Amino acid sequence: QVQLVESGGGLVQAGGSQRLSCVVSGSIFRINTMAWYCQAPGKQRDLVAMITPYGSTTYADSVKGRFTISRDNTENTVYLQMNSLRPEDTAVYYCNFWPTKSDDWGQGTQVTVSS
C-alpha cells in the first residue's frame, strides 16, 4: 500500500512563502504523475498543480505564477513552493497521484495565511 506523507505547512502572513514536501513510498512514484490538491473548510478538494514523471507541469489558474511544483525522483518526493500567499490559499494541502488510484489520502498539511 502506498503511503503519502505531507509536511511543511504552517501559519504565514499574506505575501509570504511556504514550501510543502510529500514523501511517497514505493517505486511507482517515478512512473506516475503527481499532484497537489487543497481542501478549504466546507469546500471540495481541488487540484492545485500536477507534474509528470518527466517534469511537465500544470497549474490551477488561481495559483499560476505564484506556486511551483517540482519532484525529486531519487527521493520519491514532490514539492510545492508557494509564494505571494493569499488568505484564500488557506486550506489543507494533500499530495497524491493524478489521477488518484484509490480513496487513500495522507493526513495532509495545513496552510493558514493571515491577512
Secondary structure as GFF3:
##gff-version 3
##sequence-region A 1 115
A	DSSP	beta_strand	4	7	.	.	.	ID=ss1
A	DSSP	beta_strand	10	13	.	.	.	ID=ss2
A	DSSP	beta_strand	18	24	.	.	.	ID=ss3
A	DSSP	three_ten_helix	27	31	.	.	.	ID=ss4
A	DSSP	beta_strand	34	39	.	.	.	ID=ss5
A	DSSP	beta_strand	46	51	.	.	.	ID=ss6
A	DSSP	beta_strand	57	59	.	.	.	ID=ss7
A	DSSP	beta_strand	67	72	.	.	.	ID=ss8
A	DSSP	beta_strand	77	82	.	.	.	ID=ss9
A	DSSP	three_ten_helix	87	89	.	.	.	ID=ss10
A	DSSP	beta_strand	91	97	.	.	.	ID=ss11
A	DSSP	beta_strand	109	114	.	.	.	ID=ss12
###
